[in-house]
Amino acid sequence: MTARAATSSQRGAKRHDATELALRQAWERLRTGAPTHPNLVEGNGELSIAAVCLEAGCSRNALYDGHPQLLEEIRTAIERARRTAAQGTRNQRRSRIETEVAGCRDDRQRLISENAALLLRALTAEDALARLKRQAPRPFKMTDDIPEAS
């Protein structure tokens, strides 16, 4: 190997190491929620390979071709974060449904009590009506019995 080839190889290795360092630092900044790139500062904070490369200031091709281990680490972490977010969403939905079910049970118990009270009133009214029907009829006294009132 010539001296020129060795120098070129060393520069390539340095550039490769510098790119990997930049990608790792960018990945760490994005994971902690402190991006420095203007397009990512006010973004939604979603982790992605494109966001890591944008934050690092390099192309995605550099990550895909030159750093497969780092790429796999990022993919694994992104998948884990998405699974955790999906699990949180399911837990929130489950919690909301459980709250609604508890509310329905409370409403059901209140309606059962209300129906029992109405049934008791109806039975009491029927008993009172049956007692009135068993008694001898009483004639009503009309106050206007005089013919002039008609």
C-alpha positions as CSV (number, residue, x, y, z in Angstrom):
1,M,0.0,0.0,0.0
2,T,1.4,3.4,-0.9
3,A,1.7,6.3,1.5
4,R,-1.0,8.2,-0.4
5,A,-3.4,5.2,-0.1
6,A,-2.7,4.9,3.6
7,T,-3.4,8.6,4.2
8,S,-6.6,8.4,2.2
9,S,-7.6,5.3,4.2
10,Q,-6.9,7.1,7.5
11,R,-9.0,10.1,6.3
12,G,-11.8,7.8,5.4
13,A,-11.7,6.1,8.8
14,K,-11.6,9.4,10.6
15,R,-14.6,10.6,8.5
16,H,-16.4,7.3,9.2
17,D,-15.8,7.7,13.0
18,A,-16.8,11.4,12.9
19,T,-20.0,10.5,11.1
20,E,-20.8,7.8,13.6
21,L,-20.1,10.1,16.5
22,A,-22.4,12.8,15.0
23,L,-25.1,10.2,14.5
24,R,-24.9,8.9,18.0
25,Q,-24.9,12.4,19.5
26,A,-27.9,13.3,17.3
27,W,-29.7,10.2,18.4
28,E,-29.0,11.0,22.0
29,R,-30.3,14.5,21.6
30,L,-33.5,13.3,20.0
31,R,-34.1,10.6,22.6
32,T,-33.7,13.2,25.4
33,G,-36.0,15.6,23.5
34,A,-33.4,18.3,23.0
35,P,-32.9,18.6,19.2
36,T,-30.8,21.5,17.8
37,H,-31.8,21.4,14.2
38,P,-34.3,24.2,13.5
39,N,-36.8,21.9,11.7
40,L,-36.8,19.5,14.6
41,V,-36.9,22.0,17.5
42,E,-40.6,22.9,17.0
43,G,-41.6,19.5,15.5
44,N,-43.7,16.8,17.0
45,G,-40.7,15.0,18.5
46,E,-41.3,11.7,16.7
47,L,-38.3,9.6,16.5
48,S,-37.2,8.4,13.1
49,I,-34.1,7.6,11.1
50,A,-34.7,10.6,8.9
51,A,-34.8,12.8,12.0
52,V,-31.6,11.4,13.3
53,C,-29.8,12.0,10.1
54,L,-31.2,15.5,9.8
55,E,-30.1,16.3,13.3
56,A,-26.6,14.8,12.6
57,G,-26.3,16.8,9.4
58,C,-25.6,13.8,7.2
59,S,-27.5,11.8,4.6
60,R,-29.5,8.7,5.4
61,N,-27.3,6.8,2.9
62,A,-24.4,7.3,5.3
63,L,-26.3,5.7,8.1
64,Y,-27.7,2.8,5.9
65,D,-24.4,2.0,4.2
66,G,-21.8,2.8,6.7
67,H,-23.3,2.1,10.1
68,P,-25.5,-0.9,10.1
69,Q,-25.1,-1.6,13.9
70,L,-26.2,1.9,14.8
71,L,-29.0,1.7,12.3
72,E,-30.2,-1.5,14.0
73,E,-30.0,0.2,17.5
74,I,-32.0,3.1,16.3
75,R,-34.7,0.9,14.7
76,T,-34.9,-1.2,17.8
77,A,-35.3,1.8,20.1
78,I,-37.9,3.4,17.7
79,E,-39.9,0.2,17.7
80,R,-39.7,0.0,21.5
81,A,-40.9,3.6,21.9
82,R,-43.8,3.0,19.5
83,R,-44.8,-0.2,21.3
84,T,-44.7,1.7,24.6
85,A,-46.8,4.5,23.2
86,A,-49.3,2.1,21.7
87,Q,-49.5,0.3,25.1
88,G,-50.1,3.6,26.8
89,T,-52.9,4.4,24.4
90,R,-54.5,1.0,25.0
91,N,-54.2,1.6,28.8
92,Q,-55.9,5.0,28.5
93,R,-58.7,3.5,26.4
94,R,-59.2,0.7,28.8
95,S,-59.2,3.1,31.8
96,R,-61.8,5.2,30.0
97,I,-64.0,2.2,29.3
98,E,-63.7,1.0,32.9
99,T,-64.8,4.4,34.1
100,E,-67.8,4.3,31.7
101,V,-68.7,0.8,32.9
102,A,-68.6,2.0,36.5
103,G,-70.8,4.9,35.6
104,C,-73.3,2.5,34.0
105,R,-73.3,0.3,37.0
106,D,-74.1,3.4,39.2
107,D,-76.9,4.4,36.9
108,R,-78.3,0.9,36.9
109,Q,-78.3,0.8,40.7
110,R,-80.0,4.2,40.8
111,L,-82.6,3.2,38.3
112,I,-83.3,-0.1,40.3
113,S,-83.9,2.0,43.4
114,E,-86.1,4.5,41.6
115,N,-88.2,1.7,40.0
116,A,-88.6,0.0,43.4
117,A,-89.9,3.3,44.9
118,L,-92.3,3.8,42.0
119,L,-93.5,0.2,42.3
120,L,-94.2,0.8,46.0
121,R,-96.1,3.9,45.3
122,A,-98.2,2.1,42.6
123,L,-99.0,-0.8,45.0
124,T,-99.9,1.6,47.8
125,A,-102.2,3.5,45.4
126,E,-103.9,0.3,44.2
127,D,-104.5,-0.8,47.8
128,A,-106.0,2.6,48.6
129,L,-108.3,2.3,45.6
130,A,-109.3,-1.2,46.5
131,R,-110.2,0.0,50.0
132,L,-112.3,2.8,48.6
133,K,-114.2,0.5,46.3
134,R,-115.0,-1.9,49.2
135,Q,-116.6,0.9,51.3
136,A,-120.2,1.7,50.8
137,P,-120.7,4.6,48.4
138,R,-121.4,7.9,50.1
139,P,-123.7,10.3,48.3
140,F,-122.2,13.6,47.6
141,K,-124.0,16.6,48.9
142,M,-124.5,19.2,46.3
143,T,-124.3,22.8,47.5
144,D,-126.3,24.1,44.6
145,D,-129.6,22.1,45.3
146,I,-131.8,25.1,44.9
147,P,-133.4,25.6,41.5
148,E,-132.5,29.2,41.2
149,A,-128.8,28.3,40.9
150,S,-129.2,26.4,37.6
